[in-house]
Amino acid sequence: MVTKEEVKHLSWLSRFDLSDEELSKYTAQIEQIISYLDKLDSMPLENVEPVKAKKNLADLRNDQATNFAGEVLGTKYRKDGFVKAPRMV
């Protein structure tokens, strides 16, 4: 069972401030998620076939590198070869 103190600690680690109402809400939601994961853990998987890819890697196109002659997104290059971008404020 998940306690409110554990959820409060998780919120502190995540730097979230939770109200008492949010704390109760998230505690119940986390408890539901964990119970669902427990159900998934208890499912027998001995006779389940693994999922296989529908496409072979050989069927994919070959990647070929080509030089790009245009401007990158309309930006201008500086003399030192770097891209000039707007100033971050």
C-alpha positions, 0 to 999 in steps of 0.5 A, a space after each residue: 500500500 502506498 502512503 501519503 508520506 511516500 507520495 509527499 516524499 516523491 513530490 519533494 524529490 520531484 520538486 512539486 508542491 502538492 496540496 492535501 487534495 492533490 496528495 490524496 488524489 495522487 496517492 489513490 492513483 499511484 495505488 491503482 497503477 501499482 495494483 494494475 502492474 501487480 496483475 500484469 506481473 501475475 499473468 502466466 507467460 510460459 506459452 506466449 510466443 514472442 512478438 516478431 517484427 513484421 518487416 525485415 531489416 533488409 527490406 528497409 531503404 539504404 541510408 546514404 549520406 549526401 552533402 547539403 548545399 542550402 542554408 540550414 533553416 535559413 540561418 547564416 553562418 559566421 566566419 568561424 563556421 558556427 551558425 548565428 542564432 538569436 540571442 537568448 535573454 
